[in-house]
Amino acid sequence: MEQPAIEIESSRLAATLRARKNGIKAPVSEQSDDYNGCDELDPDPSTVRQLCVPDTEAGSRLDQVLARLVPEHSRNRLQAWIRDGRVTVDGVRVDDPKRKLRGSEPLELTEPPPLDVVAASPENIPLSIVFEDADILVIDKPAGLVVHPGSGNWSGTLLNALLYHVPDAAQLPRAGIVHRLDKDTSGLMVVARNVLAQTDLVRQLQARTVKRQYLALARGVVPRNTLVDAPIGRHPTQRTRMAVVQGAREARTHVAVRERFDRCTLVECSLETGRTHQIRVHMAHLGHPLVGDTLYGGGRGLPEFHRQALHAWKLGLIHPKTGEAMSWESALPADFQGLMKTMREEHGDA
């Protein structure tokens, strides 16, 4: 006998109505990890739905069953939530959308608060705009600025700043943001100014024609240039971390040595994929975590730095309207320059 889904009621309807009143559109579906990844990885428990797998779904995949039980959400979105650890089966958290079900299992889905609710407030936050036209904005993000509202950071974000400086951004999903940088990573980001540009940039990210190059100071002496080809998924036991996990989503980072010091190495990292914390995880996997990265082991010992030493210094893309190949560069911010000066003095290069 088929068992009905059981759901816990919440106050999301009223919140959503408030968001609609403010004119903020709902986000686009989760297209890529470039956007899905967030600094605050813990799920927000504001909406928990208790469900039960119907007996007739025995042998079906988890993502397919969820899509039928909660049809108001796209399958892509549900797959992303599964990978983010927002679904339990029989009380055990799972991250594989293809997991086969036997029927009658209890499911629990923790939905994040709708982004159109948490991101409805424009704020006068200064922005460093490198390039701007009618289609795109290129922004040099400072360290410390969160890209999008999330757990523990419901205001003071880049999205809030965009809603103030570009009022038309309120008509776009996520105010035109198509990819992100971690809170304490500095450097270049592109933002769309209209729906056509946003769609094109998302497709470029998926096709890997957006070129992103980073400078990072890694602990230890990196011996050679290398390609790190290691899948990344959520850490199996530590919910705030990502890790190299066999069977997870592919992740590829090109690492080139730029300058060696006594205890550290300046490397340039180029991304083929855009997984959450990809450079930080891959460098730690090599045994060379980034200086200042307390989450992945780079914050222990000297030199001390108040954030992960990571800067998105170069961004290249095809202009979504003109088809022109464009690129921009960003100098190291003052704190990173000071760290490099210290390393060179210690190494005797100053």
N, C-alpha and C positions, 0 to 999 in steps of 0.2 A: 504494500500500500504506500502510495507516495505521501511523503511527509511535507507539510508546508514550511516555508521559511518563516522564522520568528525574528522580529526586528525590535531593537530597543529604540524608543522614541527619543528625539532630541529637539533642540531649539533652532536647528539650522534654517528652517523656513523663514522665521522672522529675520535672521541675520542676512539671508540671501535677499530678502525684500529690501532691507536697508541698503545693501550694496547696489541693487538695481536702481534705487532712488538716486544714488550718487553717480550713476552712469557708467560704472565699470563693467566691461564685458567679461564673461567667463573665459578662462584660459583655453588655449588650443590643447588638443590631446597631447600626451607625452610622446614627442617625436624621437627624442634622443637623450642619452645621458648627458650631453652637453648642457642641457637645461635641467634634467631631472635631479642630478646630483645636488645636494645641499650641504651646507656646513653643519647644520643641526640635524643629525641623522636620527635622533630619537623620534618615534612617531608621536603625533599629538593625539591624545585620547579623547578628543571632544566628541567624536561620534563613533560608537562601537556597535556593529551589527552582528547579532547572533543568528546564524543560519544553520540549516541542516540539509545535507545532500540527499535528494530523493533516491529511493531505492532504484528507480528506473534509470538513474545516471551511473550505475555501476559500470566501471571500465572507461568512463569519460575523463577527459583532462580537467584539471582544476580550473584553468582559465575559462574553458568552455562552460563549465557548470556555473561559475560565478557570473559569467555574461548572461546566462539565462535567469539566474536568481535575482540579479540586480541590473536589469536591462537599461536603467537610466545612465549607466556608465559604459563607456566604450571598452571594447576588449583590450585595446592598447593600454588604456589607463589602468585597467585591472591587472594586466600583466606587469606593468611598472610597479603597482602597489605590492604585488606578490614578491617581485624581486627586492623591493624595499623592506620586506619583512613585515608587512601589514596584515598578513593572513596566517591563521593557525588552522591546522587540521588535527582533530582529536587533541587539542590543547598544545600541539607542537608547532612552532613556527616553521614555515616552509618558504623557500625562495625559488622554487622551480614551477613555472606556469604549466609545464607539461606533466606534472605529477598526476598519475592515474588514481582515481578514487574507487572505492569498493561499493559505495552507497551507504547511506544512513549515518555517515560521520558528521559530528558537529563542526561547523566552521565559525571562525570569528574574523570579521573584517574591520580593521581600524581605519576609518576614512580621515584624511587630513582635512582641516577646515578649508572651505572653498577659498581659492585665492582671490576671487572677486569680493570676498568679505574683508579679508585682512589687509588688502592693498588699496583701500578706497580713499586714502587721505593724501592730498598733495602736500609736500613740505619743501620749504625754501632751503635746500641743501646745495652748496656750491658744487658745480661740476666743471671738470677740466675737459673741454670739448676740443678734440684734435681736428676733426673734420665734420662738416655738416652741410647737407643739401636737403632737397625736398623728400629724399627717399631714405637716407641713412644718417645716423650719428655715429661717430667713433669717439669713444670716451676713454680717457686715461684715468682708470680707477685708483684711488689711493688705498693703501693698506688700511684695514679697519672698517671699511664701508661694506656692509652686507648688500648683496645684489637684490635679493628678494625677501619680503617678509616671511618669517618662519618661526619655529619654536624658539622663544626667548628674544626674538628680534622682530617685533610687530610694527615698528616704525623706524624712521631714520635710515631707510634703505635707498638704494639706487632707484628702485621703482617709485618710491615716494617722491624722490627728487625729479624724476622724469615727468610725473604727473603735474608738477609745479612748473617746470621750465618748458615743457612741451604739452600744453593742455590737450591737444588732439590725441595724445597718447592714451587718454582714457577710453578711446573708441577701439583700441587694439588689445588683443589678448596679451596679458602680461606687460602691458604698456610698450610693446614692441621688442621686449628682451627675447633673444633667441639662444643665447648661451651665457655662461656665467664664469666668474672667478670666485674662489674661496674668499671669505671675509678678509683674511690676512695676506692674500696674494694681491700684489699691485699690478697695474699695467692695462693693456689695450683691450677694449671690448667694442663690438659693433651692435647697434640697436636699430631696428627698423622704424620708419616713420609712417608707413602705410601697410595695408594688408598684403598688397602684391609684393612689396619688398620683403616683408616678413616671411611669406611663403617661399620666395626665392632663396632667402638666406638659410631657412631651415633645410631646403633641398640641397643647398651647397654644403651645409654641415654633414648631411647624410651621405653626400657623394664625396666628401672629404676634399673639396676644392677650396675650402677656407683653410688657409695655412696659418698655424699658430706656433710661434717660437718663443721659448722662455729661457731666461738666465736663472741659474740656481747655484747656490753654494752648498756643496755636499761635504759631509764629514769624511775624513780619510783621503787617501790618494787614489783617485780613479785611474786605473792603469791604461785604459785605451777607450777609443770610441766603440760603441756597441749599440745593438738593437735589442731592446727588451720586448720580447713577445711572450707575455704571460697574462692569462685571463684574470679579470678583477671582479670580485663580488663582495657582498657584505661579509664581514668577519663572522665566522660561525658561532662565536661566543661573546664577542665584545661589540655591542650594538652601535657604538659611536665610531667604529672604525670600518674601513674597507680592507681587503687583503687579496693576495694572489690565491685564487681558489680554483682548483681544477674543475672544469665543466662550466665555469662562469662565462661571462661575456668576454669576447676577445678584446685585448688591449695591446697596443703597440706604441712604444716610445723610442725615438732615436736619440741617443745621448752622445754628444761630442765634447771632448775635453777642450776648454778654452784657456785655462790657466791653472797651474798647480802651485800649492803653497805647502808649508810644512805639515799642516794637519787637515787641510781642506783642499777642495778642487772646485774651481768655477767651471760649470758645464752648461752647454746649451742643449735644451731638450725640445724636440719637435714632435708634435702629436700626429699620429695617424687616426687615432680614435679619441673619444672624449669621455672617458669614464670618470666617475666621481673620485677625486683625489688621485688621479692617475699618476702624475709625476711623483708625488710624495710616496705613493705605495711602491712604484717601480724602483725608485732610488733606494728605499728601505730594503726592498727585496734584493738589490745588488749588494747590500751591506754598507751603503753610503747614504743614510738618511739625511735630509736637508737640515742645515744648521737652523736651530730655533724651532724645529718641528717637534713639539712635545708629544703630539699624538702618535707619531711613528718613530720615536726613538732618537730624534736629532736634537733634543733639548738638554741632553745630559752632558755635563762637562763644558770645557771651553772650546771655542769662543762662545760667549753668551750673546743671544740675540732675542729680541722681544717678540719675534714672529718667525714663521718659516721664511727662509731666504729664497723667495721665489718671485720673479717678475716677468710678466708677459710683455716682452720688449718689441716683438714684431708681429704684425697682423697683415695678412694678405687675402684678398677676395676679388670676385668678379662683381662689378657694380650691377645691382639687380635691374637697372633700367637701361643703362648705356652699353653694358657688356664689356666695359673697360676693365682691364686688370689693374688693381690698385693695391698699394701697400703703405703702411705707416710704421714708424719706429718710435719708441719711447725710451728716453734715457733712464738709467737706474735712479730711483728716488734717493733722497739725501741719506736716509738711514742705511740703505744698502751700500751706497757709496762710502759711507763712514766705516762700515764693516770691511769693505774691500781695502780701504786705506790701512786699517789695522792689520789685516792679513799680509799686505805687501810689506809693511814696516817690520812685522815679525819675521818675514821671509828674507828681509834684507834687500828688497827691491825698491824701496822708497828713496 
